[in-house]
Amino acid sequence: MGLLEGELAEALHELERRSLRRALRVVESAQDTTVVVEGRRLLMLSSNNYLGLATHPAVKEAARRALAEYGSGTGASRLVAGNLMPLTRLEQHLAAFKGVEAALVFGSGYLANIGVLGALAGPGDAVLSDELNHASLIDGCRLSRARVAVYRHRDMAHLRELLKDAGAARRRFIVTDAVFSMDGDAAPLAEIVELARAYRAAIILDEAHGVGVLGPGGRGLAAACGLAQEVDVHIGTLSKALGAYGAYVAGSSILRDYLVNRARSFIYSTGLPPAVAAAAEAALAVLEAEPALVERLHDNARYLRAGLEGLGFRIGPTESPILPVIVGEAEAALRLSRALLARGVYVTAIRPPTVPAGTARLRVTPIATHTRDQLDVAIAAFAEAAREVALI
């Protein structure tokens, strides 16, 4: 073993000792209410496929048609030769869905966030970021080379203080998730808008876990609050409630044109595959045609939450279908996850650094297409697993 491998092996051993080592688990079937892992059919409660659209017949058919017509890839970055028609149609549809002038599709949510922040903010600017923002937003803030100030989670008094301190900055940006992915709570958007107006700041809102989940027709937190026009930059993903892959930035036509010219993660990345773009647009059409999917998702989340709380589990302060079952220590969360897996329920343990030390959890996420019978099976499995590992 070489020097590097030896050091890496030591680091992995330390992660193992602290119950923080991670490993990939192969899923041998489509992402649906159930999945196959190592030949076993498991009830899936760890997917962001909130509406079940990853396997919707219309979504799969749209992908097949685009694959037949356009092939598997775009062949180049979109500015060079890869701006295929399915991407343009998707962007037009997204802009109409969000009620804005234009949208631009990126290869992933990570690429969208680092691209937007790197293009819009820079030296002389101030970025105010919620402490529980997603890692992609955190990295985008760092890469922007702007002065970054982190405000306490959802603490508007602290944000106000930081905005006052940033008064001399060239530009000010307030950056926040709409729905925080590990806790399920939502940004206090009305108060953020009020502060943005008072201190002449732009708002960058990441709706990754909001679109398809919150608001009228699943249009997200900004729409739910009636504040969509107050947000300067809407960011969202195609890979969660829409069941595909990629991400978008939506806003003014000027914003879109500027990002086409300045967002490095857009300029220097190959365009999204046409079949993926077509699948995302079809999913968007399904969401518009079947808004009841959103309500079914929330019904399932309410039912599952009541069942888990009835067993004595502590659910974090969620305002969404994300149900964080707080366990505490990483090792205990792992034991509970493994006990559930043995009973046919797939729920992943979320541990530091994804969440703060002492708050390891099982991030439980029902899907709109789960049946009540399936949820009852899950609740019973939680009861048995918790007794096995002495958590309740």
C-alpha positions as CSV (number, residue, x, y, z in Angstrom):
1,M,0.0,0.0,0.0
2,G,1.4,3.4,-1.0
3,L,1.7,6.4,1.2
4,L,-1.5,8.0,0.0
5,E,-3.5,4.8,0.2
6,G,-2.3,4.3,3.8
7,E,-3.3,7.7,4.9
8,L,-6.7,7.3,3.2
9,A,-7.2,3.9,4.9
10,E,-6.5,5.5,8.3
11,A,-9.0,8.2,7.6
12,L,-11.6,5.7,6.6
13,H,-10.9,3.6,9.7
14,E,-11.5,6.7,11.8
15,L,-14.8,7.3,10.0
16,E,-15.8,3.7,10.7
17,R,-14.9,4.1,14.4
18,R,-17.2,7.1,14.7
19,S,-20.0,5.4,12.8
20,L,-19.6,8.0,10.0
21,R,-18.3,5.9,7.1
22,R,-20.6,5.7,4.1
23,A,-21.0,3.2,1.4
24,L,-23.0,2.8,-1.8
25,R,-25.9,0.4,-1.8
26,V,-26.9,-0.9,-5.3
27,V,-30.6,-0.5,-6.1
28,E,-31.6,-3.1,-8.7
29,S,-34.9,-1.6,-9.8
30,A,-36.6,1.6,-10.7
31,Q,-37.2,4.2,-8.0
32,D,-40.7,3.7,-6.9
33,T,-42.7,3.1,-3.7
34,T,-40.7,-0.2,-3.4
35,V,-37.2,-1.0,-4.7
36,V,-35.1,-4.2,-5.0
37,V,-31.8,-4.3,-3.1
38,E,-29.7,-7.5,-3.1
39,G,-32.7,-9.4,-4.4
40,R,-35.1,-8.2,-1.7
41,R,-38.1,-6.0,-2.3
42,L,-38.0,-3.1,0.1
43,L,-40.5,-0.4,1.0
44,M,-38.8,2.9,-0.1
45,L,-38.9,5.8,2.4
46,S,-35.7,7.6,1.6
47,S,-36.4,8.9,-1.9
48,N,-36.9,12.5,-3.1
49,N,-39.2,11.1,-5.8
50,Y,-42.0,12.8,-3.9
51,L,-44.8,12.5,-6.4
52,G,-43.7,9.1,-7.9
53,L,-43.1,10.7,-11.3
54,A,-39.8,8.9,-11.9
55,T,-41.8,5.9,-13.1
56,H,-44.9,7.6,-14.5
57,P,-45.9,6.2,-17.9
58,A,-46.1,9.6,-19.6
59,V,-42.6,10.5,-18.3
60,K,-41.0,7.3,-19.4
61,E,-42.7,7.5,-22.8
62,A,-41.5,11.1,-23.4
63,A,-37.9,10.0,-22.6
64,R,-38.2,7.1,-25.1
65,R,-39.5,9.4,-27.9
66,A,-36.7,11.9,-27.3
67,L,-34.1,9.2,-27.2
68,A,-35.3,7.8,-30.5
69,E,-35.4,11.3,-32.2
70,Y,-32.4,13.0,-30.7
71,G,-30.1,10.2,-29.5
72,S,-28.5,9.8,-26.1
73,G,-26.4,13.0,-25.7
74,T,-26.2,16.6,-26.7
75,G,-22.6,16.2,-28.0
76,A,-21.2,19.5,-26.7
77,S,-21.8,22.4,-24.3
78,R,-25.0,24.3,-25.2
79,L,-23.1,27.3,-26.5
80,V,-21.0,25.2,-28.9
81,A,-23.5,22.7,-30.4
82,G,-25.5,21.1,-27.7
83,N,-28.6,23.4,-27.4
84,L,-31.1,20.7,-28.6
85,M,-34.8,21.6,-28.9
86,P,-36.0,19.5,-25.9
87,L,-33.9,21.8,-23.6
88,T,-35.5,24.9,-25.1
89,R,-39.0,23.5,-24.7
90,L,-38.3,22.5,-21.1
91,E,-37.1,26.0,-20.3
92,Q,-40.1,27.7,-21.9
93,H,-42.4,25.4,-19.9
94,L,-40.5,26.0,-16.7
95,A,-40.7,29.8,-17.1
96,A,-44.5,29.6,-17.7
97,F,-44.9,27.3,-14.7
98,K,-42.9,29.7,-12.4
99,G,-44.6,32.7,-13.8
100,V,-41.4,34.5,-14.9
101,E,-39.9,35.6,-18.1
102,A,-37.3,33.0,-18.7
103,A,-35.5,29.9,-17.4
104,L,-32.1,28.2,-17.9
105,V,-31.5,24.5,-17.4
106,F,-28.2,23.3,-15.8
107,G,-26.8,19.8,-15.5
108,S,-27.6,19.5,-11.8
109,G,-28.7,21.4,-8.8
110,Y,-25.1,21.6,-7.6
111,L,-24.0,23.1,-11.0
112,A,-26.9,25.6,-10.9
113,N,-26.0,26.8,-7.4
114,I,-22.3,27.3,-7.9
115,G,-22.9,28.8,-11.3
116,V,-25.5,31.3,-10.2
117,L,-23.5,32.5,-7.1
118,G,-20.2,32.5,-9.0
119,A,-21.7,34.6,-11.8
120,L,-23.7,37.1,-9.7
121,A,-21.6,37.7,-6.7
122,G,-18.0,38.6,-6.4
123,P,-15.4,40.8,-4.7
124,G,-17.0,43.8,-3.1
125,D,-20.3,42.0,-2.7
126,A,-21.9,40.5,0.4
127,V,-23.7,37.2,0.6
128,L,-25.9,36.5,3.6
129,S,-26.5,32.7,3.8
130,D,-28.7,30.6,6.2
131,E,-26.5,28.3,8.3
132,L,-28.5,25.2,7.2
133,N,-28.4,25.9,3.5
134,H,-27.5,23.0,1.2
135,A,-23.9,22.2,0.6
136,S,-24.2,23.3,-3.0
137,L,-25.3,26.8,-1.9
138,I,-22.5,26.9,0.7
139,D,-19.9,26.0,-1.9
140,G,-21.4,28.5,-4.4
141,C,-21.0,31.2,-1.7
142,R,-17.3,30.2,-1.2
143,L,-16.5,30.1,-4.9
144,S,-18.1,33.5,-5.5
145,R,-15.2,35.3,-3.7
146,A,-17.8,37.7,-2.2
147,R,-17.8,38.4,1.6
148,V,-20.0,35.6,3.1
149,A,-21.8,36.1,6.4
150,V,-23.8,33.2,7.8
151,Y,-26.9,34.0,9.7
152,R,-28.4,31.7,12.4
153,H,-31.0,29.4,11.0
154,R,-34.2,31.3,10.2
155,D,-33.1,34.0,12.6
156,M,-34.3,37.3,11.0
157,A,-32.9,39.5,13.8
158,H,-29.5,38.1,13.0
159,L,-30.0,38.6,9.3
160,R,-31.0,42.2,9.9
161,E,-27.7,42.8,11.9
162,L,-25.7,41.3,9.1
163,L,-27.4,43.3,6.4
164,K,-26.7,46.5,8.4
165,D,-23.0,45.5,8.6
166,A,-23.0,44.9,4.8
167,G,-24.2,48.4,4.1
168,A,-21.0,49.4,2.3
169,A,-21.0,46.4,0.0
170,R,-21.5,46.9,-3.7
171,R,-24.4,44.4,-3.8
172,R,-26.1,42.3,-1.2
173,F,-27.6,38.8,-1.8
174,I,-29.8,36.9,0.6
175,V,-29.4,33.2,-0.1
176,T,-31.7,30.5,1.3
177,D,-33.2,27.1,0.7
178,A,-37.0,27.3,0.5
179,V,-37.4,24.0,2.3
180,F,-34.4,22.8,4.3
181,S,-33.6,19.3,3.1
182,M,-32.7,17.6,6.5
183,D,-35.2,19.3,8.8
184,G,-38.2,19.9,6.4
185,D,-38.8,23.4,7.7
186,A,-39.3,26.4,5.4
187,A,-37.6,29.7,5.1
188,P,-39.5,32.7,6.6
189,L,-39.8,34.2,3.2
190,A,-42.2,37.1,4.0
191,E,-39.7,38.4,6.5
192,I,-36.8,37.9,4.2
193,V,-38.6,39.9,1.5
194,E,-39.2,42.7,4.0
195,L,-35.6,42.8,4.9
196,A,-34.5,42.6,1.3
197,R,-36.6,45.6,0.4
198,A,-35.3,47.6,3.4
199,Y,-31.6,46.9,2.7
200,R,-31.7,46.7,-1.1
201,A,-30.7,43.1,-1.3
202,A,-31.5,40.5,-4.0
203,I,-33.0,37.2,-3.0
204,I,-31.7,33.9,-4.3
205,L,-34.2,31.1,-3.4
206,D,-33.4,27.4,-3.9
207,E,-36.8,25.6,-4.3
208,A,-35.2,22.1,-4.7
209,H,-37.5,20.6,-2.1
210,G,-40.3,23.1,-2.6
211,V,-41.3,22.6,-6.3
212,G,-43.9,19.8,-6.6
213,V,-44.3,19.9,-2.8
214,L,-45.5,23.3,-1.7
215,G,-47.8,26.0,-3.0
216,P,-50.6,26.1,-5.6
217,G,-50.1,23.3,-8.1
218,G,-46.7,22.5,-6.5
219,R,-45.2,25.8,-7.6
220,G,-43.1,26.1,-4.5
221,L,-42.7,28.2,-1.4
222,A,-42.6,31.6,-3.1
223,A,-45.9,30.8,-4.8
224,A,-47.4,29.5,-1.5
225,C,-46.5,32.8,0.1
226,G,-47.7,34.9,-2.8
227,L,-44.2,36.3,-3.2
228,A,-43.0,34.8,-6.4
229,Q,-42.5,38.2,-8.0
230,E,-40.4,39.4,-5.0
231,V,-37.7,36.7,-5.6
232,D,-34.9,37.7,-7.9
233,V,-33.5,34.3,-8.6
234,H,-35.6,31.1,-8.5
235,I,-33.5,27.9,-8.5
236,G,-35.0,24.4,-8.6
237,T,-34.2,20.9,-9.4
238,L,-35.7,18.4,-11.9
239,S,-34.5,15.4,-9.9
240,K,-36.8,15.3,-6.9
241,A,-40.5,15.9,-7.3
242,L,-40.2,16.0,-11.1
243,G,-38.5,12.6,-11.1
244,A,-35.8,13.4,-13.7
245,Y,-32.4,15.0,-13.5
246,G,-30.9,18.5,-13.8
247,A,-31.9,21.9,-12.5
248,Y,-33.1,25.2,-13.5
249,V,-32.7,28.9,-12.8
250,A,-35.7,31.1,-13.4
251,G,-36.2,34.8,-13.4
252,S,-35.9,37.7,-15.8
253,S,-34.7,37.4,-19.4
254,I,-31.7,39.6,-18.5
255,L,-30.8,37.2,-15.7
256,R,-31.0,34.3,-18.2
257,D,-28.8,36.0,-20.8
258,Y,-26.3,37.0,-18.2
259,L,-26.0,33.5,-16.9
260,V,-25.5,32.1,-20.4
261,N,-22.5,34.4,-20.7
262,R,-21.1,34.3,-17.2
263,A,-22.1,31.0,-15.3
264,R,-19.0,28.8,-15.7
265,S,-20.8,25.6,-14.7
266,F,-23.2,26.2,-17.6
267,I,-20.7,27.4,-20.2
268,Y,-18.3,24.6,-19.7
269,S,-20.7,21.7,-19.2
270,T,-22.2,19.5,-21.8
271,G,-25.9,20.1,-22.2
272,L,-28.5,17.9,-20.4
273,P,-29.3,14.8,-22.4
274,P,-32.4,15.3,-24.5
275,A,-34.3,12.3,-23.1
276,V,-33.8,13.7,-19.6
277,A,-35.1,17.1,-20.6
278,A,-38.1,15.5,-22.3
279,A,-38.8,13.4,-19.2
280,A,-38.7,16.5,-17.0
281,E,-41.0,18.4,-19.2
282,A,-43.5,15.5,-19.3
283,A,-43.3,15.4,-15.5
284,L,-44.1,19.1,-15.3
285,A,-47.1,18.5,-17.5
286,V,-48.3,15.6,-15.3
287,L,-48.0,17.9,-12.2
288,E,-50.0,20.6,-13.9
289,A,-52.7,18.0,-15.0
290,E,-52.8,16.2,-11.7
291,P,-52.3,18.7,-8.8
292,A,-54.0,16.2,-6.5
293,L,-50.7,14.4,-6.4
294,V,-49.4,17.1,-4.1
295,E,-52.2,16.7,-1.7
296,R,-51.8,12.9,-1.7
297,L,-48.2,13.5,-0.8
298,H,-49.1,15.6,2.2
299,D,-51.9,13.2,3.3
300,N,-49.4,10.4,3.3
301,A,-46.9,12.5,5.3
302,R,-49.5,13.5,7.9
303,Y,-50.6,9.8,8.3
304,L,-47.0,8.5,8.6
305,R,-46.0,11.3,11.0
306,A,-49.0,10.6,13.3
307,G,-48.1,6.9,13.3
308,L,-44.4,7.6,14.2
309,E,-45.2,10.1,16.8
310,G,-47.7,7.7,18.3
311,L,-44.9,5.3,18.8
312,G,-42.9,7.9,20.7
313,F,-40.5,9.0,18.0
314,R,-39.5,12.7,17.9
315,I,-40.1,14.3,14.6
316,G,-38.2,17.6,13.9
317,P,-40.0,20.9,13.2
318,T,-40.9,20.0,9.7
319,E,-43.4,22.0,7.5
320,S,-43.2,19.6,4.6
321,P,-43.4,15.9,3.8
322,I,-39.8,15.5,5.0
323,L,-40.0,13.7,8.3
324,P,-36.8,13.9,10.3
325,V,-36.9,11.2,13.0
326,I,-34.3,12.5,15.4
327,V,-32.2,9.8,17.0
328,G,-29.2,11.6,18.4
329,E,-25.9,9.7,18.0
330,A,-24.7,8.4,14.6
331,E,-24.3,4.8,15.9
332,A,-27.9,4.7,17.2
333,A,-29.2,6.0,13.9
334,L,-27.3,3.4,12.0
335,R,-28.6,0.6,14.2
336,L,-32.2,1.7,13.7
337,S,-31.7,2.0,9.9
338,R,-30.3,-1.5,9.8
339,A,-33.1,-2.9,11.9
340,L,-35.6,-1.4,9.5
341,L,-33.7,-2.8,6.5
342,A,-33.9,-6.2,8.1
343,R,-37.7,-5.7,8.2
344,G,-38.0,-4.7,4.6
345,V,-38.0,-0.9,5.0
346,Y,-35.4,1.3,3.3
347,V,-34.6,4.4,5.4
348,T,-31.1,5.9,5.4
349,A,-29.4,7.2,8.5
350,I,-28.3,10.8,8.1
351,R,-25.2,11.6,10.1
352,P,-22.6,14.4,10.5
353,P,-21.4,16.4,8.7
354,T,-24.7,16.4,6.8
355,V,-26.4,17.3,10.1
356,P,-24.9,18.7,13.3
357,A,-23.3,16.4,15.8
358,G,-25.8,14.9,18.2
359,T,-28.7,15.2,15.8
360,A,-28.3,12.1,13.6
361,R,-31.6,11.0,12.2
362,L,-33.6,8.9,9.8
363,R,-34.9,11.2,7.1
364,V,-38.3,9.6,6.3
365,T,-40.0,10.7,3.0
366,P,-43.2,9.1,1.9
367,I,-44.2,9.2,-1.8
368,A,-47.6,10.4,-3.1
369,T,-48.2,6.9,-4.5
370,H,-47.6,5.0,-1.3
371,T,-50.8,3.2,-0.2
372,R,-52.1,3.3,3.4
373,D,-51.3,-0.4,3.7
374,Q,-47.7,0.3,2.8
375,L,-47.5,3.1,5.4
376,D,-49.0,0.8,8.0
377,V,-46.3,-1.8,7.2
378,A,-43.7,0.9,7.7
379,I,-45.1,2.0,11.1
380,A,-45.2,-1.5,12.3
381,A,-41.6,-2.0,11.2
382,F,-40.6,1.1,13.1
383,A,-42.2,-0.2,16.2
384,E,-40.4,-3.5,16.0
385,A,-37.1,-2.0,15.0
386,A,-37.2,0.6,17.8
387,R,-37.8,-2.1,20.4
388,E,-34.9,-4.2,19.1
389,V,-32.4,-1.3,19.4
390,A,-34.0,0.0,22.6
391,L,-34.9,3.5,21.3
392,I,-38.4,3.7,22.6
